[in-house]
Amino acid sequence: MNNKSANLAIISNNTFEATKIANLDHYDISSALQTTLEFNELIAIFSNKIGYKIPHSAYVYINDEFGLETKSGVFTRHSCNYALKAEQQQLGELKLMRNHRFSNNDLQLLEGLLCCLIYPLKNATLFHQALKMAYTDPLTQTHNRNSFNDVIKREMSLAVRNSHDLSLIFFDIDHFKLINDNYGHDCGDTVLASSAQWIKESLRESDIVFRYGGEEFVILLSDTSADGAKLLAERIRSSIEHHTIAYGMDIIKVTASLGVSTLRNDDTAGSFIKRADNAMYIAKNNGRNRVVQAK
């Protein structure tokens, strides 16, 4: 049987500071937690620091806002769960596990120690919210160009290190300037946002879509071969073609041209991107509404 506690809400900085000063153990934990703004590192540090007071064999931390789940250890039958909050801000859920029940004294001690974790988690939340805003295109809710420049370097490095495939799709809405000219920029914004949503609906969880600029999007496909990338690009193209947008009294058909490239051993980020971009322009020059795979 699992022992579960109610939501834990630390509502005042004064409470946190008083607890920290009153207890050297709390001060030690709090000091260690000030060294990072990464959720997984915070939870690992907290688990390690409280282990001698509240022995446990595993932990699971889930933060729905950032789509995060981090876990470690040997998962056993008994657990205690805390939904963490600070001033009504949700900070995720923490579960500790071990092979015998947590006593009431254990839970009372744990609830005191969780005071040390709340504000580092809040700081991490504010940091990652700011980072998310800086890396998100507000119109399409996709990642932006700055995010792409960072992510592609990381993904290329991982692909080379692990000998995995990596593919790239360049996506451009056909005749987008005519849509803006004929129906106005509000309609153009609707087309961009809708296209981004249709792209996302065709992707796997591991795929990442970026607004590269204007009406261009880039989709980064980890662990995806050339054939797999071309199939996915065709699925996206077909999805766009079979959707329509009702704007006022008008029905607008949207199509897109797509270019695909797959990472080579001698690629730089520039050459990898350039091949996909060139393939997309070949698709446009050959009649649009098609997929072209880079040679």
C-alpha positions as CSV (number, residue, x, y, z in Angstrom):
1,M,0.0,0.0,0.0
2,N,1.3,3.5,-0.9
3,N,1.4,6.3,1.6
4,K,0.3,9.5,0.0
5,S,0.3,13.0,1.3
6,A,-1.7,16.1,0.4
7,N,-0.3,18.8,-1.7
8,L,2.5,20.7,-0.1
9,A,2.4,24.5,-0.5
10,I,5.2,26.7,0.8
11,I,3.7,30.1,0.8
12,S,6.2,32.5,2.2
13,N,9.9,33.2,1.9
14,N,9.9,33.9,5.6
15,T,8.9,30.4,6.3
16,F,11.7,29.1,4.1
17,E,14.4,31.4,5.6
18,A,13.4,30.6,9.2
19,T,13.5,26.9,8.6
20,K,16.9,27.2,6.9
21,I,18.5,29.2,9.7
22,A,17.0,26.9,12.4
23,N,18.5,23.7,11.0
24,L,22.0,23.2,9.8
25,D,20.9,20.1,7.8
26,H,18.5,22.4,6.0
27,Y,21.2,24.9,5.4
28,D,23.5,22.2,3.9
29,I,20.8,21.0,1.6
30,S,19.7,24.5,0.6
31,S,23.3,25.4,-0.2
32,A,23.8,22.4,-2.4
33,L,20.6,23.2,-4.3
34,Q,21.8,26.7,-5.2
35,T,24.3,25.2,-7.6
36,T,22.0,24.5,-10.5
37,L,18.9,25.5,-12.3
38,E,18.3,22.1,-14.0
39,F,15.3,20.1,-12.6
40,N,17.0,16.7,-12.9
41,E,20.1,17.9,-11.1
42,L,18.0,19.5,-8.3
43,I,16.1,16.3,-7.7
44,A,19.2,14.2,-7.7
45,I,21.0,16.5,-5.2
46,F,17.9,16.5,-2.9
47,S,17.6,12.8,-3.0
48,N,21.3,12.3,-2.2
49,K,21.3,14.8,0.6
50,I,18.2,13.5,2.4
51,G,19.2,9.8,1.9
52,Y,20.8,9.3,5.3
53,K,17.8,10.8,7.1
54,I,15.0,9.3,5.0
55,P,16.4,6.2,3.3
56,H,14.8,5.5,-0.1
57,S,15.6,3.3,-3.1
58,A,14.3,5.5,-5.9
59,Y,12.7,8.8,-6.9
60,V,10.5,10.0,-9.7
61,Y,9.9,13.7,-10.5
62,I,7.3,14.8,-13.1
63,N,6.8,18.3,-14.3
64,D,4.0,18.5,-16.8
65,E,4.7,22.2,-17.7
66,F,8.0,21.3,-19.3
67,G,7.1,17.7,-20.3
68,L,9.7,16.4,-17.9
69,E,10.0,13.1,-16.2
70,T,13.3,12.2,-14.4
71,K,13.7,9.0,-12.4
72,S,16.5,7.0,-10.7
73,G,17.0,4.0,-8.5
74,V,15.3,0.7,-7.8
75,F,11.5,1.0,-7.9
76,T,9.7,-0.8,-5.1
77,R,6.3,-1.2,-3.6
78,H,6.0,1.6,-1.1
79,S,6.0,5.3,-2.0
80,C,5.1,8.7,-0.8
81,N,4.0,11.5,-3.2
82,Y,4.1,15.2,-3.0
83,A,2.6,17.8,-5.4
84,L,4.9,20.7,-5.0
85,K,3.7,24.3,-5.0
86,A,4.8,27.8,-4.1
87,E,2.3,30.7,-4.0
88,Q,-0.1,28.7,-6.2
89,Q,2.6,28.0,-8.8
90,Q,2.8,24.3,-9.7
91,L,6.4,23.0,-9.4
92,G,5.8,19.3,-10.3
93,E,5.3,16.1,-8.4
94,L,8.0,14.1,-6.5
95,K,7.7,10.5,-5.5
96,L,10.1,8.6,-3.2
97,M,10.1,4.8,-3.1
98,R,11.5,2.0,-0.9
99,N,10.6,-1.5,0.1
100,H,9.0,-0.7,3.4
101,R,6.4,1.9,4.4
102,F,7.3,5.5,5.2
103,S,6.3,6.1,8.9
104,N,4.5,9.2,10.0
105,N,7.7,10.5,11.5
106,D,9.5,9.9,8.1
107,L,6.8,11.9,6.3
108,Q,6.8,14.7,8.9
109,L,10.6,15.0,8.5
110,L,10.4,14.8,4.7
111,E,7.8,17.6,4.6
112,G,10.2,19.8,6.6
113,L,13.1,19.0,4.3
114,L,11.0,19.7,1.2
115,C,11.0,23.4,2.3
116,C,14.6,23.4,1.1
117,L,13.6,22.2,-2.4
118,I,10.6,24.5,-3.1
119,Y,12.4,27.7,-3.9
120,P,15.2,26.2,-6.0
121,L,12.5,24.5,-8.0
122,K,10.7,27.8,-8.3
123,N,13.9,29.5,-9.5
124,A,14.4,26.7,-12.0
125,T,10.8,27.1,-13.2
126,L,11.2,30.9,-13.8
127,F,14.5,30.3,-15.6
128,H,13.1,27.7,-17.9
129,Q,9.9,29.7,-18.5
130,A,12.1,32.6,-19.6
131,L,14.2,30.3,-21.8
132,K,11.1,28.8,-23.3
133,M,9.8,32.3,-24.2
134,A,13.2,33.3,-25.7
135,Y,13.3,30.1,-27.9
136,T,9.6,30.1,-28.9
137,D,8.0,31.8,-31.9
138,P,4.9,33.4,-30.4
139,L,2.7,33.2,-33.5
140,T,3.2,29.5,-34.4
141,Q,4.2,28.2,-30.9
142,T,7.1,26.4,-32.6
143,H,10.8,26.7,-31.7
144,N,12.4,29.8,-33.3
145,R,15.6,30.4,-35.3
146,N,17.8,30.9,-32.3
147,S,16.6,27.6,-30.8
148,F,17.4,25.9,-34.1
149,N,21.0,27.2,-34.2
150,D,21.6,25.8,-30.8
151,V,19.8,22.5,-31.2
152,I,21.2,21.5,-34.5
153,K,24.8,21.6,-33.2
154,R,23.8,19.4,-30.3
155,E,21.9,16.9,-32.4
156,M,24.7,16.7,-35.0
157,S,27.2,16.0,-32.2
158,L,25.0,13.3,-30.7
159,A,24.3,11.6,-34.0
160,V,28.1,11.4,-34.8
161,R,29.0,10.2,-31.3
162,N,26.3,7.5,-31.3
163,S,26.5,6.6,-35.0
164,H,22.8,7.5,-35.5
165,D,21.1,9.0,-38.5
166,L,19.9,12.6,-38.5
167,S,17.7,14.2,-41.1
168,L,16.4,17.6,-41.8
169,I,13.3,18.8,-43.7
170,F,12.9,22.4,-45.0
171,F,9.3,23.4,-45.5
172,D,8.0,26.4,-47.3
173,I,4.4,27.5,-47.9
174,D,3.7,27.9,-51.6
175,H,2.6,31.3,-52.9
176,F,2.5,32.7,-49.4
177,K,3.1,36.3,-50.7
178,L,-0.1,36.0,-52.8
179,I,-2.0,35.0,-49.7
180,N,-0.8,38.0,-47.9
181,D,-1.4,40.3,-50.9
182,N,-4.9,38.9,-51.6
183,Y,-6.3,38.4,-48.1
184,G,-4.1,40.5,-45.8
185,H,-1.5,39.7,-43.1
186,D,-4.0,38.5,-40.6
187,C,-4.9,35.8,-43.0
188,G,-1.3,35.1,-43.6
189,D,-0.8,34.7,-39.8
190,T,-3.7,32.2,-39.7
191,V,-2.1,30.2,-42.5
192,L,1.3,30.2,-40.7
193,A,-0.2,29.1,-37.3
194,S,-2.4,26.4,-39.0
195,S,0.5,25.1,-41.0
196,A,2.6,24.8,-37.9
197,Q,-0.2,22.8,-36.2
198,W,-0.6,20.5,-39.2
199,I,3.1,19.8,-39.2
200,K,3.1,19.0,-35.5
201,E,0.2,16.5,-36.0
202,S,2.4,14.5,-38.5
203,L,5.5,14.3,-36.3
204,R,6.7,11.9,-33.7
205,E,7.4,13.0,-30.1
206,S,11.1,13.0,-30.8
207,D,10.9,15.3,-33.8
208,I,11.3,19.1,-33.4
209,V,9.8,21.8,-35.6
210,F,11.2,25.4,-35.9
211,R,10.0,28.5,-37.6
212,Y,13.1,29.3,-39.6
213,G,11.9,32.6,-40.9
214,G,8.9,34.1,-42.8
215,E,6.9,31.2,-44.2
216,E,9.7,28.6,-43.8
217,F,9.9,25.9,-41.2
218,V,12.5,23.3,-40.4
219,I,11.9,19.9,-39.0
220,L,14.8,18.1,-37.3
221,L,14.5,14.3,-37.2
222,S,16.7,12.4,-34.8
223,D,17.6,8.8,-35.5
224,T,15.9,9.0,-38.9
225,S,17.3,7.7,-42.2
226,A,17.0,9.3,-45.6
227,D,14.1,7.0,-46.6
228,G,12.3,7.6,-43.3
229,A,12.7,11.4,-43.6
230,K,11.3,11.4,-47.1
231,L,8.3,9.4,-46.1
232,L,7.6,11.8,-43.2
233,A,8.0,14.8,-45.5
234,E,5.5,13.3,-47.9
235,R,3.1,12.7,-45.0
236,I,3.4,16.4,-44.0
237,R,3.0,17.5,-47.6
238,S,-0.2,15.4,-48.0
239,S,-1.6,16.6,-44.7
240,I,-1.1,20.3,-45.7
241,E,-2.7,19.7,-49.1
242,H,-5.8,18.0,-47.7
243,H,-6.5,20.8,-45.2
244,T,-8.4,24.0,-46.0
245,I,-8.7,27.3,-44.2
246,A,-12.0,29.2,-44.0
247,Y,-11.2,32.9,-43.8
248,G,-14.2,35.1,-43.8
249,M,-16.2,34.1,-46.8
250,D,-13.2,32.6,-48.6
251,I,-11.8,29.0,-48.6
252,I,-8.1,29.0,-48.9
253,K,-6.1,26.0,-50.1
254,V,-2.6,25.7,-48.9
255,T,0.3,23.6,-50.3
256,A,3.9,23.4,-49.4
257,S,7.3,22.4,-50.9
258,L,9.7,20.4,-48.9
259,G,13.4,19.5,-49.2
260,V,15.1,16.7,-47.3
261,S,18.7,16.1,-46.4
262,T,20.4,13.5,-44.2
263,L,23.6,14.0,-42.3
264,R,26.9,12.9,-43.9
265,N,30.2,12.2,-42.2
266,D,31.8,15.3,-43.7
267,D,28.9,17.7,-43.0
268,T,29.1,20.9,-41.2
269,A,25.9,22.5,-39.9
270,G,26.1,24.8,-42.9
271,S,26.4,22.1,-45.5
272,F,23.7,20.0,-43.9
273,I,21.2,22.9,-43.9
274,K,22.2,24.0,-47.4
275,R,21.4,20.7,-49.0
276,A,17.9,20.7,-47.5
277,D,17.3,24.3,-48.5
278,N,18.5,23.7,-52.0
279,A,16.2,20.6,-52.3
280,M,13.3,22.7,-51.2
281,Y,14.0,25.3,-53.9
282,I,14.2,22.5,-56.5
283,A,10.7,21.4,-55.3
284,K,9.4,24.9,-55.9
285,N,11.1,25.3,-59.3
286,N,9.6,21.9,-60.4
287,G,6.0,22.9,-59.8
288,R,5.7,23.2,-56.0
289,N,3.6,20.9,-53.7
290,R,6.2,18.2,-53.7
291,V,9.1,16.7,-51.8
292,V,12.6,16.6,-53.1
293,Q,15.4,14.6,-51.5
294,A,18.9,16.1,-51.6
295,K,21.5,14.1,-53.6
